[in-house]
Amino acid sequence: LISVASVALLLEGVQESKMATNVLTSLKMCLVVFMIVAGFLLYDSANTTPFLLPRVGVAGVWRGATSSFFGYLGYDEVCCMAGE
């Protein structure tokens, strides 16, 4: 449905497509600003205590970051292979 609307918009012309792109980009920027402001307004410092869980510590943070990083690399590799 979104693809059909995009194709129809492109068939109408470049100016309309540019306007639609600008509107959607502005909407995304407003959403990002809203999330940042809402995050600051709803911040509760009690949620950050303790910052690191004593049972996992820094080593647990590194393990989680490593798993996330290599998971993303694997996903990226699959997407690249699917495109070829």
N, C-alpha and C positions, 0 to 999 in steps of 0.2 A: 504494500500500500504506500509506504514512504518512497519506495523506488519509483513507483508510477507517478507520484506527485513531483518528485525531483525531475524526472524525464519531461513531464509536461511543462514544468517551469523552465527548463532549459530550452525547450522548443519555442517558448514565447520570446526568448531573447536574452542577451547578455545583461542588459540593464536590470531586468526583473530578477535575474539570477543573482546579480551583485547585491541588489536590495535585500533579497531573501537571506543571502549569506551574512550581510551586515546585521540584519535583525536577529538572526540566530546567534551570531557572535556576541551581540550586545546582551541577549538573554542569558547566554552562558556566563558572561562576565558578571552580570547582576547576581546570578546564582552563586558564583564563587565569593563575591563580596558579602552576600547574605550569610553564607556558611561561616565566613571568617568572623563577622560581627556577632552572629548567634553563638559561635564558639567562645568568644571573649565574654559575652554577657552571661552565658550559662556555666562558665568555668568554676569549678569547685576544687580548691586545693586539697581537700580531704581525700579526693580520689587519687592523688599522686603520692600518698603516704602509705606504705613505703614505696619509693620509686622503683627499686628492684626487689623482687621477692627473695627473702633470705635463703629459701631452699634451692633456687636456681642461680641467682646471682648474675654476674657479668657473663659467665660461661654460658648460661642459658640464653641470654640475649644474643650472644654471638652465634649459638647453634640455630636459633630461630631466624636470624638475619641470613645466615648461610643457606638454610633450607629455602627461604623465600627467594633469595637471589638465584640459586640453581634451578628452582622451580620455574622462575620467570624465563631463564635462559632456555630451558627445555621447551616451554610453551612457544617462545619466539622461534626456536629451531623448527618446531612442527609447523608453525604458520608459514615460515619461509619455504619449507619443503612442499607444502600444499600449494603454494603459489607457483611453483616451478613446474 
